[in-house]
Amino acid sequence: MRRIISLILVWVMLMTSSIPIYASASQNIDFEMQNMSGLELGNAASTSSGGAIIVTSGGAIDSDLIIDPEPIQEEAEVMPVLAEAKMFMASVDVSPVITGRGSKDDPFVLYTAEHLKAVKNDLSAFYKLGNDIDLSNIKKWESLNPTGYFTGVFDGDGHKIKNLNVDQPNDRYVSLFGQLKSATIRNLTLENFNITSIGRTGFLASRGKKGYDGTPMLIENCHITGNYNSKESIAGFIGTTYDTEFIGCSYKGKLTTSSRAAGGLFTSGKNNIISRCYTEGSIEGNHINAGGFFNSMYGGEIIESSSSMSITGVKGAIGGLASSLSDMAKISNSFSIGNLNLSGSKYDIKIGGLVALTNIKNNKKVSIDKSYFAGEIGSTSNVEYYQNGGLVGGTKGADIKNSYYDVTISGYGPYDAYDRPKTTAEMKSRETYENWDFDNIWTIDEDYGYPSLKNVPMDMSASIHKPLFTAGVGSEQDPYIISTEEQFLNIEKARDAHFRLESDITFTEPLEQGLFENTSFRGVLDGNNKKLINLQVLKGTSFSGLFIKIEGAEIKDLTLENVHITGANYVASLVSKVIGNTNTRSTISNCHVTGEVIAKTSVGGLIHNADYVDISDSSFVGTISLVQEGATTTGGGLIYSGNSVTITDSFSNGEMILHGNSNRAGGIGWSLVDTQINRTYSAITFDSTNCESNIDVYIGGIAGSMSGESNIHNSMYIGRLKIPEVVSTIEFGGILKTGSKDKKCSYRE
């Protein structure tokens, strides 16, 4: 027995940094005993002149015990003893035990994963963590209270529960706690949680609500990081929760759901209060109703909180902070900078910068005050739709005051009075924010970015805040200056702005689609006589070109050199479709393109469909290919078709290769209505020799057909026509294939 106790004390001496490795019996040794993983040992000991070690106060060892070991004189002698002590102690279970009584003043203190499981034995007690707890060895997780409500207090005391990584695809409600009622969770971090399950929960709990006595839930100073993959609804903290206050909490990670609701804090709730909280990361789903904080809430309030969650799906309703708010819910002094995107039909989507849907109930409106949105709004359908909005979308049941969104970043609108657009420059100016409290709540660095909250430590997203352009504010007097490929593509983020190229730009990567497929460019692009070089747009479907749609826009003094554009139909090098009416005309001037444009059945060298546009001093030089064999293929050297178009001092040159069984083309355009062509020529060679025999050929040197009030003045065709030896039908005219008004025209056949 004396031998065992001697080994224990030698081990303690080994683990205590103030003890020398060896000493003589005549030396006094003073040291403090260290707490080893919760094992309580004596905190002082010394040797007497006779060599005895006396434990003067103790826990696990009798304080009156005196041991008289043999004196150790040499280091060589002590090492075997120390080695034996280590082996002995390794065999002893020194795991800490739960301490405390579970009361408010003396809570249960938990140290291990096994201790956590003991929570289910008393669901109303007070608990506190004594250290970080690692769950990396857990293979299957069951919540701390699989049955019943946890109604007690759980204080992390600044510690972490970390590394829960479980794959339970057939289980619901996989979360730390099960259900909570009138519970308080505070000062707790869940770090690196990665869970796969059916869902209907959050990382912290599946459900929460107030007690029968009206005591609300409290989640305070809690932080969660991790990824959750679910089939059904999912949230960063709690699934569904009522009458819950979140104070100073954060979630950072990725939430993925196949087809349900999602939110950075909870999925749905009633009368919850979110104060000084933030969420970062992403939410992805198919049919998804989601917000940076939650899907839906009746009543409640969001105060001094922010989100940078990006949300992506096919259809549904998504908002930067919430999908749906109603019953006098409030948002104040809050913001979102996450990107929002739904790819479905416009009839299936609702997007709001802050809230997708705001519902009026019993004449009770949602209120939004001193808040903003500065992310992207995107969809494959036209985002200019009444169900979308810069601040709120869907039904407009909101009272909005002193709140704004970045029209440059979002690429959206404005659509109606509920949108409060500001340019990026305005959003970064303190003068914009009337009645905002920059003494106590907000701060702004006008050289860097948008307003931020003093009491919320979220790291503002660098990608959102870095400059989109070299300089400028996007106005006519001070246009955005473009110097790089990335900056040129950012044109899509400011559809109504003025731009000017500062230098030639060489494209290094092909584009999958052109700019403004979901909306239309309505600004001014001044090429400043610079070039876009090696542009490639490789699209397998229809509508392809540098710009997909423009409307009331101006593009001038720009050269596209060595382009390669592909698509099915509605393909052109510069613009696929020009949208206009009697009050809205676009202008293309001094724009020149060289390269190759390839389509299946319909193509224009410069523009495909051109309505209400004036084209001057512009050209296309290169190869136009229509590659669909056995089909009707149609092309125009400058434009495919147009209505109310003027073309002046322009030309086309090169080759148009047609592979169809019925080939229709015009050197300038194919089908033109109410169009005026003046001082324009075409030198296009039309080549149908790769086609089968007995094809039909309908070619006009300038135009295929013209109708309405159309005229051609001072123009000519000087190209060639190449056809197979045997054709079924051929209609060719040096100026026109079929009748139109034809004045002062010259041509060479």
Order of alpha helices (4+ residues) and beta strands (2+ residues): alpha-beta-beta-beta-alpha-beta-alpha-beta-beta-beta-beta-beta-beta-beta-beta-beta-beta-beta-beta-beta-beta-beta-beta-beta-beta-beta-beta-beta-beta-beta-beta-beta-beta-beta-beta-beta-beta-beta-beta-beta-beta-beta-beta-beta-beta-beta-alpha-beta-alpha-beta-beta-alpha-beta-alpha-beta-beta-beta-beta-beta-beta-beta-beta-beta-beta-beta-beta-beta-beta-beta-beta-beta-beta-beta-beta-beta-beta-beta-beta-beta
